[in-house]
Amino acid sequence: MLQYVEAFNNGDPTAMAAGCADPMQILDGMAPHVWQGPTAAQDWWSDVLIEGEHLGASGYRIALGEPRHVDVTGDSAYVVVPATMTFELRGQTMTQTGSLYTVALRRIESDWRLTAWAWAKGA
């Protein structure tokens, strides 16, 4: 999860995909709202860039807080983390606070991989 967020902060969809299991699912407030399958991370990132260009937004960065909920059962995990996103909107820095980043993970060999994530937008 942390590697995925770091890859997001670096604008690296290949590294984002490397942190994902197959199948992977993403649920986000941006249309088309759901991305699935082995290229979910890259497809979602492509749509982020298209939406950003349309709105004049760029430079996205996420900072995670302390997890509110962590549930690990065998090779499966569910984590809910408060998050803050910053980005540039037409040259002005914007900060979105109060968001929640919820992920499901699966252990594959010794690595934890994302199987799904959802972003609940804050203020």
Phi and psi restraints in degrees (range 20) as a CNS / XPLOR table:
assign (resid 1 and name C) (resid 2 and name N)
       (resid 2 and name CA) (resid 2 and name C) 1.0 -65.5 20.0 2
assign (resid 2 and name N) (resid 2 and name CA)
       (resid 2 and name C) (resid 3 and name N) 1.0 -37.1 20.0 2
assign (resid 2 and name C) (resid 3 and name N)
       (resid 3 and name CA) (resid 3 and name C) 1.0 -66.7 20.0 2
assign (resid 3 and name N) (resid 3 and name CA)
       (resid 3 and name C) (resid 4 and name N) 1.0 -35.7 20.0 2
assign (resid 3 and name C) (resid 4 and name N)
       (resid 4 and name CA) (resid 4 and name C) 1.0 -63.9 20.0 2
assign (resid 4 and name N) (resid 4 and name CA)
       (resid 4 and name C) (resid 5 and name N) 1.0 -46.1 20.0 2
assign (resid 4 and name C) (resid 5 and name N)
       (resid 5 and name CA) (resid 5 and name C) 1.0 -64.7 20.0 2
assign (resid 5 and name N) (resid 5 and name CA)
       (resid 5 and name C) (resid 6 and name N) 1.0 -40.0 20.0 2
assign (resid 5 and name C) (resid 6 and name N)
       (resid 6 and name CA) (resid 6 and name C) 1.0 -62.1 20.0 2
assign (resid 6 and name N) (resid 6 and name CA)
       (resid 6 and name C) (resid 7 and name N) 1.0 -42.8 20.0 2
assign (resid 6 and name C) (resid 7 and name N)
       (resid 7 and name CA) (resid 7 and name C) 1.0 -63.6 20.0 2
assign (resid 7 and name N) (resid 7 and name CA)
       (resid 7 and name C) (resid 8 and name N) 1.0 -39.9 20.0 2
assign (resid 7 and name C) (resid 8 and name N)
       (resid 8 and name CA) (resid 8 and name C) 1.0 -59.6 20.0 2
assign (resid 8 and name N) (resid 8 and name CA)
       (resid 8 and name C) (resid 9 and name N) 1.0 -48.2 20.0 2
assign (resid 8 and name C) (resid 9 and name N)
       (resid 9 and name CA) (resid 9 and name C) 1.0 -61.9 20.0 2
assign (resid 9 and name N) (resid 9 and name CA)
       (resid 9 and name C) (resid 10 and name N) 1.0 -26.6 20.0 2
assign (resid 9 and name C) (resid 10 and name N)
       (resid 10 and name CA) (resid 10 and name C) 1.0 -92.8 20.0 2
assign (resid 10 and name N) (resid 10 and name CA)
       (resid 10 and name C) (resid 11 and name N) 1.0 0.9 20.0 2
assign (resid 10 and name C) (resid 11 and name N)
       (resid 11 and name CA) (resid 11 and name C) 1.0 63.6 20.0 2
assign (resid 11 and name N) (resid 11 and name CA)
       (resid 11 and name C) (resid 12 and name N) 1.0 38.6 20.0 2
assign (resid 11 and name C) (resid 12 and name N)
       (resid 12 and name CA) (resid 12 and name C) 1.0 -115.3 20.0 2
assign (resid 12 and name N) (resid 12 and name CA)
       (resid 12 and name C) (resid 13 and name N) 1.0 87.0 20.0 2
assign (resid 12 and name C) (resid 13 and name N)
       (resid 13 and name CA) (resid 13 and name C) 1.0 -65.2 20.0 2
assign (resid 13 and name N) (resid 13 and name CA)
       (resid 13 and name C) (resid 14 and name N) 1.0 -25.9 20.0 2
assign (resid 13 and name C) (resid 14 and name N)
       (resid 14 and name CA) (resid 14 and name C) 1.0 -66.2 20.0 2
assign (resid 14 and name N) (resid 14 and name CA)
       (resid 14 and name C) (resid 15 and name N) 1.0 -43.7 20.0 2
assign (resid 14 and name C) (resid 15 and name N)
       (resid 15 and name CA) (resid 15 and name C) 1.0 -68.7 20.0 2
assign (resid 15 and name N) (resid 15 and name CA)
       (resid 15 and name C) (resid 16 and name N) 1.0 -34.6 20.0 2
assign (resid 15 and name C) (resid 16 and name N)
       (resid 16 and name CA) (resid 16 and name C) 1.0 -59.8 20.0 2
assign (resid 16 and name N) (resid 16 and name CA)
       (resid 16 and name C) (resid 17 and name N) 1.0 -48.0 20.0 2
assign (resid 16 and name C) (resid 17 and name N)
       (resid 17 and name CA) (resid 17 and name C) 1.0 -62.6 20.0 2
assign (resid 17 and name N) (resid 17 and name CA)
       (resid 17 and name C) (resid 18 and name N) 1.0 -33.9 20.0 2
assign (resid 17 and name C) (resid 18 and name N)
       (resid 18 and name CA) (resid 18 and name C) 1.0 -64.3 20.0 2
assign (resid 18 and name N) (resid 18 and name CA)
       (resid 18 and name C) (resid 19 and name N) 1.0 -23.0 20.0 2
assign (resid 18 and name C) (resid 19 and name N)
       (resid 19 and name CA) (resid 19 and name C) 1.0 -90.6 20.0 2
assign (resid 19 and name N) (resid 19 and name CA)
       (resid 19 and name C) (resid 20 and name N) 1.0 6.1 20.0 2
assign (resid 19 and name C) (resid 20 and name N)
       (resid 20 and name CA) (resid 20 and name C) 1.0 -107.6 20.0 2
assign (resid 20 and name N) (resid 20 and name CA)
       (resid 20 and name C) (resid 21 and name N) 1.0 147.9 20.0 2
assign (resid 20 and name C) (resid 21 and name N)
       (resid 21 and name CA) (resid 21 and name C) 1.0 -85.5 20.0 2
assign (resid 21 and name N) (resid 21 and name CA)
       (resid 21 and name C) (resid 22 and name N) 1.0 170.5 20.0 2
assign (resid 21 and name C) (resid 22 and name N)
       (resid 22 and name CA) (resid 22 and name C) 1.0 -123.3 20.0 2
assign (resid 22 and name N) (resid 22 and name CA)
       (resid 22 and name C) (resid 23 and name N) 1.0 115.4 20.0 2
assign (resid 22 and name C) (resid 23 and name N)
       (resid 23 and name CA) (resid 23 and name C) 1.0 -83.5 20.0 2
assign (resid 23 and name N) (resid 23 and name CA)
       (resid 23 and name C) (resid 24 and name N) 1.0 159.7 20.0 2
assign (resid 23 and name C) (resid 24 and name N)
       (resid 24 and name CA) (resid 24 and name C) 1.0 -129.8 20.0 2
assign (resid 24 and name N) (resid 24 and name CA)
       (resid 24 and name C) (resid 25 and name N) 1.0 144.8 20.0 2
assign (resid 24 and name C) (resid 25 and name N)
       (resid 25 and name CA) (resid 25 and name C) 1.0 -136.1 20.0 2
assign (resid 25 and name N) (resid 25 and name CA)
       (resid 25 and name C) (resid 26 and name N) 1.0 140.9 20.0 2
assign (resid 25 and name C) (resid 26 and name N)
       (resid 26 and name CA) (resid 26 and name C) 1.0 -126.9 20.0 2
assign (resid 26 and name N) (resid 26 and name CA)
       (resid 26 and name C) (resid 27 and name N) 1.0 133.4 20.0 2
assign (resid 26 and name C) (resid 27 and name N)
       (resid 27 and name CA) (resid 27 and name C) 1.0 -121.6 20.0 2
assign (resid 27 and name N) (resid 27 and name CA)
       (resid 27 and name C) (resid 28 and name N) 1.0 119.2 20.0 2
assign (resid 27 and name C) (resid 28 and name N)
       (resid 28 and name CA) (resid 28 and name C) 1.0 -141.3 20.0 2
assign (resid 28 and name N) (resid 28 and name CA)
       (resid 28 and name C) (resid 29 and name N) 1.0 160.8 20.0 2
assign (resid 28 and name C) (resid 29 and name N)
       (resid 29 and name CA) (resid 29 and name C) 1.0 -72.1 20.0 2
assign (resid 29 and name N) (resid 29 and name CA)
       (resid 29 and name C) (resid 30 and name N) 1.0 -12.8 20.0 2
assign (resid 29 and name C) (resid 30 and name N)
       (resid 30 and name CA) (resid 30 and name C) 1.0 -86.6 20.0 2
assign (resid 30 and name N) (resid 30 and name CA)
       (resid 30 and name C) (resid 31 and name N) 1.0 136.7 20.0 2
assign (resid 30 and name C) (resid 31 and name N)
       (resid 31 and name CA) (resid 31 and name C) 1.0 -64.3 20.0 2
assign (resid 31 and name N) (resid 31 and name CA)
       (resid 31 and name C) (resid 32 and name N) 1.0 141.4 20.0 2
assign (resid 31 and name C) (resid 32 and name N)
       (resid 32 and name CA) (resid 32 and name C) 1.0 -87.6 20.0 2
assign (resid 32 and name N) (resid 32 and name CA)
       (resid 32 and name C) (resid 33 and name N) 1.0 11.5 20.0 2
assign (resid 32 and name C) (resid 33 and name N)
       (resid 33 and name CA) (resid 33 and name C) 1.0 80.2 20.0 2
assign (resid 33 and name N) (resid 33 and name CA)
       (resid 33 and name C) (resid 34 and name N) 1.0 -29.9 20.0 2
assign (resid 33 and name C) (resid 34 and name N)
       (resid 34 and name CA) (resid 34 and name C) 1.0 -133.0 20.0 2
assign (resid 34 and name N) (resid 34 and name CA)
       (resid 34 and name C) (resid 35 and name N) 1.0 131.8 20.0 2
assign (resid 34 and name C) (resid 35 and name N)
       (resid 35 and name CA) (resid 35 and name C) 1.0 -126.3 20.0 2
assign (resid 35 and name N) (resid 35 and name CA)
       (resid 35 and name C) (resid 36 and name N) 1.0 137.8 20.0 2
assign (resid 35 and name C) (resid 36 and name N)
       (resid 36 and name CA) (resid 36 and name C) 1.0 -143.1 20.0 2
assign (resid 36 and name N) (resid 36 and name CA)
       (resid 36 and name C) (resid 37 and name N) 1.0 158.6 20.0 2
assign (resid 36 and name C) (resid 37 and name N)
       (resid 37 and name CA) (resid 37 and name C) 1.0 100.6 20.0 2
assign (resid 37 and name N) (resid 37 and name CA)
       (resid 37 and name C) (resid 38 and name N) 1.0 -174.2 20.0 2
assign (resid 37 and name C) (resid 38 and name N)
       (resid 38 and name CA) (resid 38 and name C) 1.0 -66.9 20.0 2
assign (resid 38 and name N) (resid 38 and name CA)
       (resid 38 and name C) (resid 39 and name N) 1.0 -19.7 20.0 2
assign (resid 38 and name C) (resid 39 and name N)
       (resid 39 and name CA) (resid 39 and name C) 1.0 -110.1 20.0 2
assign (resid 39 and name N) (resid 39 and name CA)
       (resid 39 and name C) (resid 40 and name N) 1.0 19.2 20.0 2
assign (resid 39 and name C) (resid 40 and name N)
       (resid 40 and name CA) (resid 40 and name C) 1.0 -54.3 20.0 2
assign (resid 40 and name N) (resid 40 and name CA)
       (resid 40 and name C) (resid 41 and name N) 1.0 -47.2 20.0 2
assign (resid 40 and name C) (resid 41 and name N)
       (resid 41 and name CA) (resid 41 and name C) 1.0 -63.5 20.0 2
assign (resid 41 and name N) (resid 41 and name CA)
       (resid 41 and name C) (resid 42 and name N) 1.0 -45.1 20.0 2
assign (resid 41 and name C) (resid 42 and name N)
       (resid 42 and name CA) (resid 42 and name C) 1.0 -67.6 20.0 2
assign (resid 42 and name N) (resid 42 and name CA)
       (resid 42 and name C) (resid 43 and name N) 1.0 -40.0 20.0 2
assign (resid 42 and name C) (resid 43 and name N)
       (resid 43 and name CA) (resid 43 and name C) 1.0 -64.7 20.0 2
assign (resid 43 and name N) (resid 43 and name CA)
       (resid 43 and name C) (resid 44 and name N) 1.0 -44.0 20.0 2
assign (resid 43 and name C) (resid 44 and name N)
       (resid 44 and name CA) (resid 44 and name C) 1.0 -61.1 20.0 2
assign (resid 44 and name N) (resid 44 and name CA)
       (resid 44 and name C) (resid 45 and name N) 1.0 -46.4 20.0 2
assign (resid 44 and name C) (resid 45 and name N)
       (resid 45 and name CA) (resid 45 and name C) 1.0 -60.6 20.0 2
assign (resid 45 and name N) (resid 45 and name CA)
       (resid 45 and name C) (resid 46 and name N) 1.0 -41.1 20.0 2
assign (resid 45 and name C) (resid 46 and name N)
       (resid 46 and name CA) (resid 46 and name C) 1.0 -59.2 20.0 2
assign (resid 46 and name N) (resid 46 and name CA)
       (resid 46 and name C) (resid 47 and name N) 1.0 -43.3 20.0 2
assign (resid 46 and name C) (resid 47 and name N)
       (resid 47 and name CA) (resid 47 and name C) 1.0 -67.6 20.0 2
assign (resid 47 and name N) (resid 47 and name CA)
       (resid 47 and name C) (resid 48 and name N) 1.0 -35.0 20.0 2
assign (resid 47 and name C) (resid 48 and name N)
       (resid 48 and name CA) (resid 48 and name C) 1.0 -58.6 20.0 2
assign (resid 48 and name N) (resid 48 and name CA)
       (resid 48 and name C) (resid 49 and name N) 1.0 -46.1 20.0 2
assign (resid 48 and name C) (resid 49 and name N)
       (resid 49 and name CA) (resid 49 and name C) 1.0 -65.6 20.0 2
assign (resid 49 and name N) (resid 49 and name CA)
       (resid 49 and name C) (resid 50 and name N) 1.0 -39.7 20.0 2
assign (resid 49 and name C) (resid 50 and name N)
       (resid 50 and name CA) (resid 50 and name C) 1.0 -64.2 20.0 2
assign (resid 50 and name N) (resid 50 and name CA)
       (resid 50 and name C) (resid 51 and name N) 1.0 -47.1 20.0 2
assign (resid 50 and name C) (resid 51 and name N)
       (resid 51 and name CA) (resid 51 and name C) 1.0 -63.0 20.0 2
assign (resid 51 and name N) (resid 51 and name CA)
       (resid 51 and name C) (resid 52 and name N) 1.0 -42.2 20.0 2
assign (resid 51 and name C) (resid 52 and name N)
       (resid 52 and name CA) (resid 52 and name C) 1.0 -61.3 20.0 2
assign (resid 52 and name N) (resid 52 and name CA)
       (resid 52 and name C) (resid 53 and name N) 1.0 -42.6 20.0 2
assign (resid 52 and name C) (resid 53 and name N)
       (resid 53 and name CA) (resid 53 and name C) 1.0 -63.0 20.0 2
assign (resid 53 and name N) (resid 53 and name CA)
       (resid 53 and name C) (resid 54 and name N) 1.0 -41.2 20.0 2
assign (resid 53 and name C) (resid 54 and name N)
       (resid 54 and name CA) (resid 54 and name C) 1.0 -63.3 20.0 2
assign (resid 54 and name N) (resid 54 and name CA)
       (resid 54 and name C) (resid 55 and name N) 1.0 -39.2 20.0 2
assign (resid 54 and name C) (resid 55 and name N)
       (resid 55 and name CA) (resid 55 and name C) 1.0 -92.2 20.0 2
assign (resid 55 and name N) (resid 55 and name CA)
       (resid 55 and name C) (resid 56 and name N) 1.0 -12.4 20.0 2
assign (resid 55 and name C) (resid 56 and name N)
       (resid 56 and name CA) (resid 56 and name C) 1.0 81.1 20.0 2
assign (resid 56 and name N) (resid 56 and name CA)
       (resid 56 and name C) (resid 57 and name N) 1.0 30.4 20.0 2
assign (resid 56 and name C) (resid 57 and name N)
       (resid 57 and name CA) (resid 57 and name C) 1.0 -110.3 20.0 2
assign (resid 57 and name N) (resid 57 and name CA)
       (resid 57 and name C) (resid 58 and name N) 1.0 147.0 20.0 2
assign (resid 57 and name C) (resid 58 and name N)
       (resid 58 and name CA) (resid 58 and name C) 1.0 -165.0 20.0 2
assign (resid 58 and name N) (resid 58 and name CA)
       (resid 58 and name C) (resid 59 and name N) 1.0 178.9 20.0 2
assign (resid 58 and name C) (resid 59 and name N)
       (resid 59 and name CA) (resid 59 and name C) 1.0 65.5 20.0 2
assign (resid 59 and name N) (resid 59 and name CA)
       (resid 59 and name C) (resid 60 and name N) 1.0 40.2 20.0 2
assign (resid 59 and name C) (resid 60 and name N)
       (resid 60 and name CA) (resid 60 and name C) 1.0 -67.9 20.0 2
assign (resid 60 and name N) (resid 60 and name CA)
       (resid 60 and name C) (resid 61 and name N) 1.0 136.8 20.0 2
assign (resid 60 and name C) (resid 61 and name N)
       (resid 61 and name CA) (resid 61 and name C) 1.0 -144.5 20.0 2
assign (resid 61 and name N) (resid 61 and name CA)
       (resid 61 and name C) (resid 62 and name N) 1.0 139.8 20.0 2
assign (resid 61 and name C) (resid 62 and name N)
       (resid 62 and name CA) (resid 62 and name C) 1.0 -115.6 20.0 2
assign (resid 62 and name N) (resid 62 and name CA)
       (resid 62 and name C) (resid 63 and name N) 1.0 137.3 20.0 2
assign (resid 62 and name C) (resid 63 and name N)
       (resid 63 and name CA) (resid 63 and name C) 1.0 -120.4 20.0 2
assign (resid 63 and name N) (resid 63 and name CA)
       (resid 63 and name C) (resid 64 and name N) 1.0 128.1 20.0 2
assign (resid 63 and name C) (resid 64 and name N)
       (resid 64 and name CA) (resid 64 and name C) 1.0 -96.9 20.0 2
assign (resid 64 and name N) (resid 64 and name CA)
       (resid 64 and name C) (resid 65 and name N) 1.0 145.1 20.0 2
assign (resid 64 and name C) (resid 65 and name N)
       (resid 65 and name CA) (resid 65 and name C) 1.0 -94.4 20.0 2
assign (resid 65 and name N) (resid 65 and name CA)
       (resid 65 and name C) (resid 66 and name N) 1.0 -162.6 20.0 2
assign (resid 65 and name C) (resid 66 and name N)
       (resid 66 and name CA) (resid 66 and name C) 1.0 -77.6 20.0 2
assign (resid 66 and name N) (resid 66 and name CA)
       (resid 66 and name C) (resid 67 and name N) 1.0 134.7 20.0 2
assign (resid 66 and name C) (resid 67 and name N)
       (resid 67 and name CA) (resid 67 and name C) 1.0 -55.0 20.0 2
assign (resid 67 and name N) (resid 67 and name CA)
       (resid 67 and name C) (resid 68 and name N) 1.0 138.2 20.0 2
assign (resid 67 and name C) (resid 68 and name N)
       (resid 68 and name CA) (resid 68 and name C) 1.0 -88.2 20.0 2
assign (resid 68 and name N) (resid 68 and name CA)
       (resid 68 and name C) (resid 69 and name N) 1.0 -27.4 20.0 2
assign (resid 68 and name C) (resid 69 and name N)
       (resid 69 and name CA) (resid 69 and name C) 1.0 -150.2 20.0 2
assign (resid 69 and name N) (resid 69 and name CA)
       (resid 69 and name C) (resid 70 and name N) 1.0 130.0 20.0 2
assign (resid 69 and name C) (resid 70 and name N)
       (resid 70 and name CA) (resid 70 and name C) 1.0 -136.1 20.0 2
assign (resid 70 and name N) (resid 70 and name CA)
       (resid 70 and name C) (resid 71 and name N) 1.0 123.2 20.0 2
assign (resid 70 and name C) (resid 71 and name N)
       (resid 71 and name CA) (resid 71 and name C) 1.0 -130.7 20.0 2
assign (resid 71 and name N) (resid 71 and name CA)
       (resid 71 and name C) (resid 72 and name N) 1.0 115.0 20.0 2
assign (resid 71 and name C) (resid 72 and name N)
       (resid 72 and name CA) (resid 72 and name C) 1.0 -116.4 20.0 2
assign (resid 72 and name N) (resid 72 and name CA)
       (resid 72 and name C) (resid 73 and name N) 1.0 124.3 20.0 2
assign (resid 72 and name C) (resid 73 and name N)
       (resid 73 and name CA) (resid 73 and name C) 1.0 -130.7 20.0 2
assign (resid 73 and name N) (resid 73 and name CA)
       (resid 73 and name C) (resid 74 and name N) 1.0 104.4 20.0 2
assign (resid 73 and name C) (resid 74 and name N)
       (resid 74 and name CA) (resid 74 and name C) 1.0 61.5 20.0 2
assign (resid 74 and name N) (resid 74 and name CA)
       (resid 74 and name C) (resid 75 and name N) 1.0 -120.1 20.0 2
assign (resid 74 and name C) (resid 75 and name N)
       (resid 75 and name CA) (resid 75 and name C) 1.0 -97.4 20.0 2
assign (resid 75 and name N) (resid 75 and name CA)
       (resid 75 and name C) (resid 76 and name N) 1.0 16.1 20.0 2
assign (resid 75 and name C) (resid 76 and name N)
       (resid 76 and name CA) (resid 76 and name C) 1.0 -123.0 20.0 2
assign (resid 76 and name N) (resid 76 and name CA)
       (resid 76 and name C) (resid 77 and name N) 1.0 145.8 20.0 2
assign (resid 76 and name C) (resid 77 and name N)
       (resid 77 and name CA) (resid 77 and name C) 1.0 -143.9 20.0 2
assign (resid 77 and name N) (resid 77 and name CA)
       (resid 77 and name C) (resid 78 and name N) 1.0 152.3 20.0 2
assign (resid 77 and name C) (resid 78 and name N)
       (resid 78 and name CA) (resid 78 and name C) 1.0 -134.6 20.0 2
assign (resid 78 and name N) (resid 78 and name CA)
       (resid 78 and name C) (resid 79 and name N) 1.0 125.8 20.0 2
assign (resid 78 and name C) (resid 79 and name N)
       (resid 79 and name CA) (resid 79 and name C) 1.0 -135.0 20.0 2
assign (resid 79 and name N) (resid 79 and name CA)
       (resid 79 and name C) (resid 80 and name N) 1.0 134.7 20.0 2
assign (resid 79 and name C) (resid 80 and name N)
       (resid 80 and name CA) (resid 80 and name C) 1.0 -120.1 20.0 2
assign (resid 80 and name N) (resid 80 and name CA)
       (resid 80 and name C) (resid 81 and name N) 1.0 123.9 20.0 2
assign (resid 80 and name C) (resid 81 and name N)
       (resid 81 and name CA) (resid 81 and name C) 1.0 -130.6 20.0 2
assign (resid 81 and name N) (resid 81 and name CA)
       (resid 81 and name C) (resid 82 and name N) 1.0 130.8 20.0 2
assign (resid 81 and name C) (resid 82 and name N)
       (resid 82 and name CA) (resid 82 and name C) 1.0 -67.0 20.0 2
assign (resid 82 and name N) (resid 82 and name CA)
       (resid 82 and name C) (resid 83 and name N) 1.0 146.4 20.0 2
assign (resid 82 and name C) (resid 83 and name N)
       (resid 83 and name CA) (resid 83 and name C) 1.0 -143.0 20.0 2
assign (resid 83 and name N) (resid 83 and name CA)
       (resid 83 and name C) (resid 84 and name N) 1.0 153.1 20.0 2
assign (resid 83 and name C) (resid 84 and name N)
       (resid 84 and name CA) (resid 84 and name C) 1.0 -125.1 20.0 2
assign (resid 84 and name N) (resid 84 and name CA)
       (resid 84 and name C) (resid 85 and name N) 1.0 135.1 20.0 2
assign (resid 84 and name C) (resid 85 and name N)
       (resid 85 and name CA) (resid 85 and name C) 1.0 -118.0 20.0 2
assign (resid 85 and name N) (resid 85 and name CA)
       (resid 85 and name C) (resid 86 and name N) 1.0 135.1 20.0 2
assign (resid 85 and name C) (resid 86 and name N)
       (resid 86 and name CA) (resid 86 and name C) 1.0 -117.5 20.0 2
assign (resid 86 and name N) (resid 86 and name CA)
       (resid 86 and name C) (resid 87 and name N) 1.0 150.5 20.0 2
assign (resid 86 and name C) (resid 87 and name N)
       (resid 87 and name CA) (resid 87 and name C) 1.0 -163.3 20.0 2
assign (resid 87 and name N) (resid 87 and name CA)
       (resid 87 and name C) (resid 88 and name N) 1.0 166.0 20.0 2
assign (resid 87 and name C) (resid 88 and name N)
       (resid 88 and name CA) (resid 88 and name C) 1.0 -97.8 20.0 2
assign (resid 88 and name N) (resid 88 and name CA)
       (resid 88 and name C) (resid 89 and name N) 1.0 131.6 20.0 2
assign (resid 88 and name C) (resid 89 and name N)
       (resid 89 and name CA) (resid 89 and name C) 1.0 -124.7 20.0 2
assign (resid 89 and name N) (resid 89 and name CA)
       (resid 89 and name C) (resid 90 and name N) 1.0 106.0 20.0 2
assign (resid 89 and name C) (resid 90 and name N)
       (resid 90 and name CA) (resid 90 and name C) 1.0 51.0 20.0 2
assign (resid 90 and name N) (resid 90 and name CA)
       (resid 90 and name C) (resid 91 and name N) 1.0 44.1 20.0 2
assign (resid 90 and name C) (resid 91 and name N)
       (resid 91 and name CA) (resid 91 and name C) 1.0 86.9 20.0 2
assign (resid 91 and name N) (resid 91 and name CA)
       (resid 91 and name C) (resid 92 and name N) 1.0 -3.0 20.0 2
assign (resid 91 and name C) (resid 92 and name N)
       (resid 92 and name CA) (resid 92 and name C) 1.0 -109.7 20.0 2
assign (resid 92 and name N) (resid 92 and name CA)
       (resid 92 and name C) (resid 93 and name N) 1.0 134.6 20.0 2
assign (resid 92 and name C) (resid 93 and name N)
       (resid 93 and name CA) (resid 93 and name C) 1.0 -74.5 20.0 2
assign (resid 93 and name N) (resid 93 and name CA)
       (resid 93 and name C) (resid 94 and name N) 1.0 127.2 20.0 2
assign (resid 93 and name C) (resid 94 and name N)
       (resid 94 and name CA) (resid 94 and name C) 1.0 -114.9 20.0 2
assign (resid 94 and name N) (resid 94 and name CA)
       (resid 94 and name C) (resid 95 and name N) 1.0 146.7 20.0 2
assign (resid 94 and name C) (resid 95 and name N)
       (resid 95 and name CA) (resid 95 and name C) 1.0 -128.3 20.0 2
assign (resid 95 and name N) (resid 95 and name CA)
       (resid 95 and name C) (resid 96 and name N) 1.0 124.0 20.0 2
assign (resid 95 and name C) (resid 96 and name N)
       (resid 96 and name CA) (resid 96 and name C) 1.0 -104.6 20.0 2
assign (resid 96 and name N) (resid 96 and name CA)
       (resid 96 and name C) (resid 97 and name N) 1.0 111.5 20.0 2
assign (resid 96 and name C) (resid 97 and name N)
       (resid 97 and name CA) (resid 97 and name C) 1.0 -105.3 20.0 2
assign (resid 97 and name N) (resid 97 and name CA)
       (resid 97 and name C) (resid 98 and name N) 1.0 166.2 20.0 2
assign (resid 97 and name C) (resid 98 and name N)
       (resid 98 and name CA) (resid 98 and name C) 1.0 75.4 20.0 2
assign (resid 98 and name N) (resid 98 and name CA)
       (resid 98 and name C) (resid 99 and name N) 1.0 14.5 20.0 2
assign (resid 98 and name C) (resid 99 and name N)
       (resid 99 and name CA) (resid 99 and name C) 1.0 -80.5 20.0 2
assign (resid 99 and name N) (resid 99 and name CA)
       (resid 99 and name C) (resid 100 and name N) 1.0 159.6 20.0 2
assign (resid 99 and name C) (resid 100 and name N)
       (resid 100 and name CA) (resid 100 and name C) 1.0 -124.0 20.0 2
assign (resid 100 and name N) (resid 100 and name CA)
       (resid 100 and name C) (resid 101 and name N) 1.0 133.2 20.0 2
assign (resid 100 and name C) (resid 101 and name N)
       (resid 101 and name CA) (resid 101 and name C) 1.0 -111.0 20.0 2
assign (resid 101 and name N) (resid 101 and name CA)
       (resid 101 and name C) (resid 102 and name N) 1.0 113.9 20.0 2
assign (resid 101 and name C) (resid 102 and name N)
       (resid 102 and name CA) (resid 102 and name C) 1.0 -113.8 20.0 2
assign (resid 102 and name N) (resid 102 and name CA)
       (resid 102 and name C) (resid 103 and name N) 1.0 129.0 20.0 2
assign (resid 102 and name C) (resid 103 and name N)
       (resid 103 and name CA) (resid 103 and name C) 1.0 -131.1 20.0 2
assign (resid 103 and name N) (resid 103 and name CA)
       (resid 103 and name C) (resid 104 and name N) 1.0 149.8 20.0 2
assign (resid 103 and name C) (resid 104 and name N)
       (resid 104 and name CA) (resid 104 and name C) 1.0 -114.6 20.0 2
assign (resid 104 and name N) (resid 104 and name CA)
       (resid 104 and name C) (resid 105 and name N) 1.0 136.9 20.0 2
assign (resid 104 and name C) (resid 105 and name N)
       (resid 105 and name CA) (resid 105 and name C) 1.0 -128.4 20.0 2
assign (resid 105 and name N) (resid 105 and name CA)
       (resid 105 and name C) (resid 106 and name N) 1.0 156.0 20.0 2
assign (resid 105 and name C) (resid 106 and name N)
       (resid 106 and name CA) (resid 106 and name C) 1.0 -132.5 20.0 2
assign (resid 106 and name N) (resid 106 and name CA)
       (resid 106 and name C) (resid 107 and name N) 1.0 134.0 20.0 2
assign (resid 106 and name C) (resid 107 and name N)
       (resid 107 and name CA) (resid 107 and name C) 1.0 -80.3 20.0 2
assign (resid 107 and name N) (resid 107 and name CA)
       (resid 107 and name C) (resid 108 and name N) 1.0 125.4 20.0 2
assign (resid 107 and name C) (resid 108 and name N)
       (resid 108 and name CA) (resid 108 and name C) 1.0 -121.2 20.0 2
assign (resid 108 and name N) (resid 108 and name CA)
       (resid 108 and name C) (resid 109 and name N) 1.0 110.7 20.0 2
assign (resid 108 and name C) (resid 109 and name N)
       (resid 109 and name CA) (resid 109 and name C) 1.0 57.2 20.0 2
assign (resid 109 and name N) (resid 109 and name CA)
       (resid 109 and name C) (resid 110 and name N) 1.0 -119.6 20.0 2
assign (resid 109 and name C) (resid 110 and name N)
       (resid 110 and name CA) (resid 110 and name C) 1.0 -100.5 20.0 2
assign (resid 110 and name N) (resid 110 and name CA)
       (resid 110 and name C) (resid 111 and name N) 1.0 2.5 20.0 2
assign (resid 110 and name C) (resid 111 and name N)
       (resid 111 and name CA) (resid 111 and name C) 1.0 -105.6 20.0 2
assign (resid 111 and name N) (resid 111 and name CA)
       (resid 111 and name C) (resid 112 and name N) 1.0 145.5 20.0 2
assign (resid 111 and name C) (resid 112 and name N)
       (resid 112 and name CA) (resid 112 and name C) 1.0 -95.3 20.0 2
assign (resid 112 and name N) (resid 112 and name CA)
       (resid 112 and name C) (resid 113 and name N) 1.0 127.6 20.0 2
assign (resid 112 and name C) (resid 113 and name N)
       (resid 113 and name CA) (resid 113 and name C) 1.0 -119.7 20.0 2
assign (resid 113 and name N) (resid 113 and name CA)
       (resid 113 and name C) (resid 114 and name N) 1.0 144.4 20.0 2
assign (resid 113 and name C) (resid 114 and name N)
       (resid 114 and name CA) (resid 114 and name C) 1.0 -69.5 20.0 2
assign (resid 114 and name N) (resid 114 and name CA)
       (resid 114 and name C) (resid 115 and name N) 1.0 133.7 20.0 2
assign (resid 114 and name C) (resid 115 and name N)
       (resid 115 and name CA) (resid 115 and name C) 1.0 -108.8 20.0 2
assign (resid 115 and name N) (resid 115 and name CA)
       (resid 115 and name C) (resid 116 and name N) 1.0 -20.5 20.0 2
assign (resid 115 and name C) (resid 116 and name N)
       (resid 116 and name CA) (resid 116 and name C) 1.0 -165.5 20.0 2
assign (resid 116 and name N) (resid 116 and name CA)
       (resid 116 and name C) (resid 117 and name N) 1.0 150.9 20.0 2
assign (resid 116 and name C) (resid 117 and name N)
       (resid 117 and name CA) (resid 117 and name C) 1.0 -145.9 20.0 2
assign (resid 117 and name N) (resid 117 and name CA)
       (resid 117 and name C) (resid 118 and name N) 1.0 153.9 20.0 2
assign (resid 117 and name C) (resid 118 and name N)
       (resid 118 and name CA) (resid 118 and name C) 1.0 -138.4 20.0 2
assign (resid 118 and name N) (resid 118 and name CA)
       (resid 118 and name C) (resid 119 and name N) 1.0 144.9 20.0 2
assign (resid 118 and name C) (resid 119 and name N)
       (resid 119 and name CA) (resid 119 and name C) 1.0 -116.0 20.0 2
assign (resid 119 and name N) (resid 119 and name CA)
       (resid 119 and name C) (resid 120 and name N) 1.0 121.8 20.0 2
assign (resid 119 and name C) (resid 120 and name N)
       (resid 120 and name CA) (resid 120 and name C) 1.0 -104.3 20.0 2
assign (resid 120 and name N) (resid 120 and name CA)
       (resid 120 and name C) (resid 121 and name N) 1.0 113.7 20.0 2
assign (resid 120 and name C) (resid 121 and name N)
       (resid 121 and name CA) (resid 121 and name C) 1.0 -66.8 20.0 2
assign (resid 121 and name N) (resid 121 and name CA)
       (resid 121 and name C) (resid 122 and name N) 1.0 137.6 20.0 2
assign (resid 121 and name C) (resid 122 and name N)
       (resid 122 and name CA) (resid 122 and name C) 1.0 -96.5 20.0 2
assign (resid 122 and name N) (resid 122 and name CA)
       (resid 122 and name C) (resid 123 and name N) 1.0 -148.7 20.0 2
